[in-house]
């Protein structure tokens, strides 16, 4: 004790800052000097920044408090029924998502509700006769899902594009997934679960769905903590697929251990990682924006450049169209092709052309390593894109079923330099590098 009394203030501050906040608070009971050092707001500013990523002394509702110490205490009191390490992890998860949304997609960030109360969560559990996993409870304490207003539907003829999980489109199928607020969890669960033939005391609740007119439903098993997505056989056979590897889920109802993680937390953490790392990005349609689940980075997205024409390609699993009972159409995939002409233009045998136009396509589709389709045809989705340097990517989506959970697509496009009406030379092939079709570990 005499040793600590002799330590300088700066050194003591450094020592206390290495401790957990509660250990620093306990040290304040040892002596007047430690009490003074442990009460300095600069120390609690450090704890707030380290544990809660707070640069201002805010309470859980976003209100300013007189000091960082009071701020930290209010956070602990608000979540005192939960393991503190799990609260910090959930806050980090939400902070990552909100930061990305604020910078890149503020119109979607504005649809996030404030956190639910413990009373709100208990009311849901009472009505649905379930016990939510601990991580999911805390996730809802931070944000009670999303709510949309009439204005959010005005720019789209197919629903609302602002789901924070995002989705994909191909043909007339458009999906954008959002997180349900608790009141909708109750209403959707009461409506949908009985139709599926689950037992009366089913432990499944509906937690996410598409906010467009193409249906996609996610169910949380409150007992196991796993998240499931319905397939095309959902109503007929209650067929669902797990969205997160089972091996990662642990201790979803046990407050006494350090590593509680259910599928909802793991799913949202993985989604935040993909957004932050640019693996998935925003897609700009003619009159609205949405988060696209088509991967943008290698190895899930392939890139090839031929004679100045750049083609990027990737695919996403479409669980709501899967049918695991079917022999040849078990799995459904959508794929996105993005093509553009580099700034230097189209270059063939040393000659430069300011445009080129697609005429023909050739696809080789494999299931595992077996070729199941070799397709030749004019145009892409009925269009003959004319590419110029500096234009935005021409993007189109299509889909294909597979009998197995993995495969690939590769192929080529035949382009004409100049245009089809005014050709400047003969056709040339543009490669589409192989890209994977794969049921992923995390299904969104």
Secondary structure, DSSP 8 states (H G I E B T S, - for coil): -HHHHTS-HHHHHHHHHTS-HHHHHHHTTT-HHHHHHHT-HHHHHHHHHHHH--SS-B-TTS-B-S-HHHHHHHHHHHTTTS-HHHHHHHHHHHHHHHHHHHHH-HHHHTTB-----HHHHHHHHHHHT----HHHHHHHHH---B---GGGGTT-SSB----SSEEEEETTEEEEEEEB-HHHHHHHHHHHGGGGT--TT--EEEEEEESBSS--EEEEETTT--EEEE-TTHHHH--EEESS-GGG-B-TT-TTSS--B-HHHHHHHHHHHHHHTTSSEEEE-SS-EEEE-S--STTTEEEEEETTEEEEEEEEE-GGG--TTSSS-SEEEEEEEEEEE-TT-EEETTEEESEEEEEEEEEEEEETTEEEEEEEEESBTTB--EEEBT---EEEEEEEEESSSEEEEEEEEEEEEE-SSSEEEEEEEEEEEEEEEE--SS--
